Amino acid sequence: MALPDLNLLVALNVLLEEGSVVGAARRLHLSPPAMSRTLGRIREAVGDPIMVRAGRNLVPTPRALQLREEVAHLVEQATGLFNARENLRLDQLERCFVLRSNNVLVGGFAARMLAVMREEAPRCTLRLVPEADIDDEALRQNRIDLYLGATSTLEPEIRTQTLFTTSFVGLARRDHPIFDGEITPERFVAYPQISVSRRGRATGPLDDALADLGLRRDIRLITPTFHSSIFALLESDLVLPIAEHSLWRLDRLGLALRKFDIPLPLKTVVVIQAWHPRFDNDPAHRWLRQTVKRVCTELRESSGVLP
């Protein structure tokens, strides 16, 4: 049986990252026609169109989305195999890893990362810095090692990997009157609410969805971080809409809080890690990326559910 052309895996990985034939051609130093021919070979090998026309753009098929993480993982493993000559001694490594992260990841994520580092890379330090109000080329300028957060506008050469998807839920004190009946959109907006925004914004996509129903929230408190808002819930009728991954390990604190589904058709949020290609073959940075991915997966699978 003839072996498949494994170079197609690399091309497929770049194509899925770029989302365009032209962008993939640029990354692979090919002409657009040559990249189009490669896409044809990928389609034949996979038995799926992979990318289909949507107006003037190409969009991935469901099969392509299904393959994306697996293909990226295989390419990363292959890269690591060919760089195995770099004998990384994690127990001797002294390095400060700088991660720019949404504040909701700081709690359970940081604690678990530190536990892994204490065991595998005890001389390394983790520094978490907040998201900036503007995209300031921090990855390109080598001021941070990784960006962790929702998909964002990044420089064209930046590498990304999906960590997980999350959705918005509501949070309130356990004996809040909102739980006394079915939580409808009207019941949801009947109680005062908290808006979490590092920029001090009171509204967002949630409010757009409510506006379509002719409804509006009563925002009484705006805070810059999730952690500064949860304690305001305990002794008030305030309601907090928040990304569900914010609740990782929150159940372990024993707070009298309860979550609920927001009765609106809200989009899920894709959380990624992003890095500059200068670190593609750096063994320490590769360990960092793999560890971040592993920790996020473990937290997602082991997180308790608030009652």
C-alpha positions in Angstrom: 0.0 0.0 0.0 1.5 3.4 -1.0 2.2 5.8 1.8 0.3 9.1 1.6 2.3 12.3 1.0 2.8 13.5 4.5 3.8 16.9 3.2 0.1 17.4 2.6 -0.4 17.4 6.4 1.8 20.5 6.7 0.0 22.2 3.8 -3.4 21.3 5.3 -2.4 22.7 8.7 -1.2 26.0 7.2 -4.3 26.2 5.0 -6.6 25.7 8.0 -4.7 28.3 10.0 -4.7 30.9 7.3 -8.2 30.2 5.9 -7.2 31.2 2.4 -5.2 29.8 -0.5 -3.2 33.0 -0.9 -2.3 33.2 2.8 -1.2 29.6 2.8 0.8 30.0 -0.4 2.6 33.0 1.2 3.4 30.9 4.4 4.7 28.0 2.4 6.6 30.1 -0.2 4.4 28.8 -3.0 2.6 30.5 -5.8 -1.3 30.7 -5.4 -1.8 28.3 -8.4 0.7 25.8 -6.8 -1.2 26.0 -3.5 -4.5 25.5 -5.4 -3.1 22.3 -6.9 -2.0 21.2 -3.4 -5.5 21.8 -2.1 -6.8 19.6 -4.9 -4.4 16.8 -3.7 -5.5 17.3 -0.1 -9.2 17.0 -1.2 -8.4 13.8 -3.0 -6.5 12.3 -0.1 -9.1 13.3 2.6 -12.2 12.7 0.4 -13.6 16.1 1.4 -13.7 19.6 -0.2 -11.9 21.0 2.9 -12.5 24.6 1.9 -15.6 25.8 0.0 -16.5 29.1 -1.5 -18.7 31.5 0.5 -19.0 34.7 -1.5 -15.5 36.0 -2.1 -14.0 33.9 0.7 -13.3 30.3 1.5 -14.7 28.7 4.6 -13.8 25.3 6.1 -16.1 22.3 5.9 -17.3 20.5 9.0 -14.8 17.7 8.2 -12.0 20.3 8.0 -13.0 21.8 11.4 -13.0 18.2 12.8 -9.5 17.6 11.6 -8.0 21.0 12.5 -6.8 20.3 16.0 -5.6 16.7 15.2 -3.7 17.9 12.2 -2.0 20.7 14.1 -1.1 18.3 16.9 0.5 15.8 14.4 2.5 18.6 12.7 3.7 19.8 16.1 4.7 16.3 17.1 6.6 15.8 13.9 8.4 19.1 14.4 9.3 18.0 17.9 10.6 14.6 16.6 13.0 16.3 14.1 14.2 18.6 16.9 14.7 15.9 19.4 18.5 16.5 19.3 17.8 19.6 21.5 18.1 17.9 24.8 15.8 20.0 27.0 16.5 19.6 30.8 13.3 21.0 32.3 14.6 20.4 35.8 17.5 22.7 35.1 15.6 25.3 33.0 15.5 28.9 34.5 13.0 31.0 32.5 10.2 33.4 33.2 7.2 32.6 30.9 5.0 35.7 30.3 1.4 35.0 29.4 -1.1 37.7 28.5 -4.5 36.3 29.6 -8.1 37.3 30.1 -8.5 37.7 33.9 -11.0 34.9 34.2 -8.2 32.4 33.5 -6.0 33.7 36.3 -7.6 31.7 39.2 -7.8 27.9 38.6 -5.6 28.0 35.5 -2.7 29.7 37.3 -2.9 27.4 40.3 -2.8 24.3 38.1 0.0 25.6 35.9 2.1 26.4 38.9 1.6 22.9 40.2 2.8 21.4 37.0 5.7 23.7 36.8 6.7 22.9 40.4 6.9 19.2 39.4 8.3 19.5 35.9 10.2 22.8 35.7 10.8 23.9 39.3 13.2 26.7 38.4 10.7 28.5 36.0 8.5 31.4 36.8 5.0 32.2 35.5 4.1 35.9 34.9 0.5 36.7 33.9 -0.2 40.1 32.5 -3.7 41.5 31.6 -5.1 41.9 28.1 -4.3 45.3 26.6 -7.0 47.7 25.4 -5.4 47.6 21.9 -3.5 45.1 19.8 0.0 46.3 20.4 2.2 43.7 18.6 3.4 42.3 22.0 4.0 38.8 20.4 5.8 40.3 17.5 8.0 42.4 19.7 8.8 39.5 22.0 7.3 41.1 25.1 5.1 38.1 25.9 5.5 34.4 25.2 1.8 33.5 24.8 -1.5 35.2 24.3 -4.5 33.4 25.9 -8.0 34.6 25.2 -10.8 34.8 22.7 -9.9 34.8 19.0 -8.5 38.2 18.3 -7.0 40.3 15.5 -3.4 39.2 15.4 -0.5 39.8 13.1 -0.6 37.6 10.0 2.4 35.5 10.9 1.2 34.6 14.4 0.5 30.9 15.2 -2.7 29.9 17.0 -4.1 26.8 18.6 -7.6 26.3 19.9 -7.7 25.6 23.6 -11.4 25.2 24.2 -14.8 26.7 23.5 -17.0 28.3 26.1 -20.4 29.9 26.4 -22.0 32.5 28.6 -24.0 31.5 31.7 -25.7 33.5 34.5 -24.5 33.5 38.1 -26.4 34.6 41.2 -26.6 33.8 44.9 -28.0 30.4 45.6 -31.3 31.7 47.1 -31.8 34.4 44.5 -35.5 35.0 43.6 -34.6 34.4 39.9 -34.7 30.7 40.6 -38.3 30.8 41.9 -39.6 30.3 38.4 -38.7 29.6 34.8 -35.9 31.8 33.7 -37.2 33.6 30.6 -35.6 36.6 28.8 -38.1 38.8 30.6 -37.3 37.3 34.0 -33.6 37.5 33.2 -33.7 41.3 32.7 -36.0 41.9 35.7 -33.0 41.9 38.1 -30.1 44.3 38.4 -26.9 43.1 36.7 -23.1 43.3 36.7 -21.1 44.0 33.6 -17.5 42.8 33.6 -15.3 44.8 31.3 -11.7 45.9 31.6 -12.6 48.9 29.4 -15.5 49.9 31.6 -18.2 49.0 29.0 -21.7 48.3 30.2 -23.0 46.6 27.1 -22.0 43.9 24.6 -23.3 41.1 22.4 -25.6 39.9 25.1 -27.4 43.3 25.0 -27.6 43.1 21.2 -29.5 39.8 21.6 -31.8 41.3 24.2 -32.4 44.4 22.0 -33.7 42.1 19.3 -36.4 41.1 21.7 -37.1 44.6 22.8 -35.5 44.1 26.2 -32.8 45.9 28.1 -30.7 45.0 31.1 -30.5 47.2 34.2 -26.7 47.5 34.8 -25.9 48.6 38.3 -22.3 47.6 38.7 -19.4 47.6 36.2 -16.1 45.9 37.3 -12.8 45.3 35.5 -12.5 41.7 36.5 -14.6 38.7 37.2 -13.0 38.1 40.6 -13.9 41.6 41.8 -17.6 40.9 41.0 -18.5 37.5 42.4 -18.5 38.7 46.0 -21.0 41.4 45.1 -23.4 38.6 44.3 -23.5 37.0 47.7 -25.5 39.7 49.5 -27.5 41.3 46.7 -30.1 40.5 43.9 -27.4 41.2 41.3 -27.0 38.8 38.4 -23.7 38.2 36.6 -23.5 37.0 33.0 -20.0 35.4 32.6 -18.1 32.9 30.4 -18.6 29.4 31.8 -14.9 28.6 32.0 -14.7 31.4 34.7 -16.3 28.9 37.0 -13.5 26.4 36.8 -12.7 25.3 40.4 -15.1 28.0 41.8 -17.2 25.2 43.3 -14.2 24.4 45.6 -14.5 27.7 47.3 -17.8 26.8 48.9 -19.5 30.1 47.8 -23.3 30.1 48.0 -23.6 30.7 44.3 -25.6 29.0 41.6 -25.4 29.2 37.8 -28.1 29.1 35.2 -28.5 29.0 31.4 -29.1 32.4 29.8 -32.3 32.1 27.8 -30.8 33.7 24.6 -29.2 32.3 21.4 -25.7 33.5 22.3 -22.6 32.5 20.2 -20.0 30.2 21.8 -16.6 31.8 22.3 -13.4 30.1 21.0 -10.4 30.5 23.4 -7.0 30.2 21.8 -3.3 30.4 22.6 -1.2 32.4 20.2 2.6 32.7 19.8 5.2 34.1 17.4 6.7 31.6 14.9 10.2 32.4 16.3 9.3 30.0 19.1 8.0 27.2 16.8 11.1 25.1 17.3 12.1 26.3 20.8 11.8 23.2 23.0 11.1 25.2 26.2 8.3 27.2 24.5 7.0 24.0 22.9 6.7 22.5 26.4 4.9 25.6 27.6 2.3 25.4 24.8 1.8 21.7 25.4 1.4 22.3 29.1 -1.1 25.1 28.7 -3.2 22.9 26.4 -3.0 20.0 28.8 -3.9 22.1 31.8 -6.9 23.6 30.0 -8.1 20.2 29.0 -7.7 18.8 32.6 -9.5 21.8 34.1 -12.4 21.5 31.7 -12.8 17.8 32.4 -12.4 17.9 36.1 -14.1 21.2 37.0 -17.0 20.7 39.4 -20.5 22.0 38.6 -22.1 24.7 40.8 -25.4 23.5 42.2 
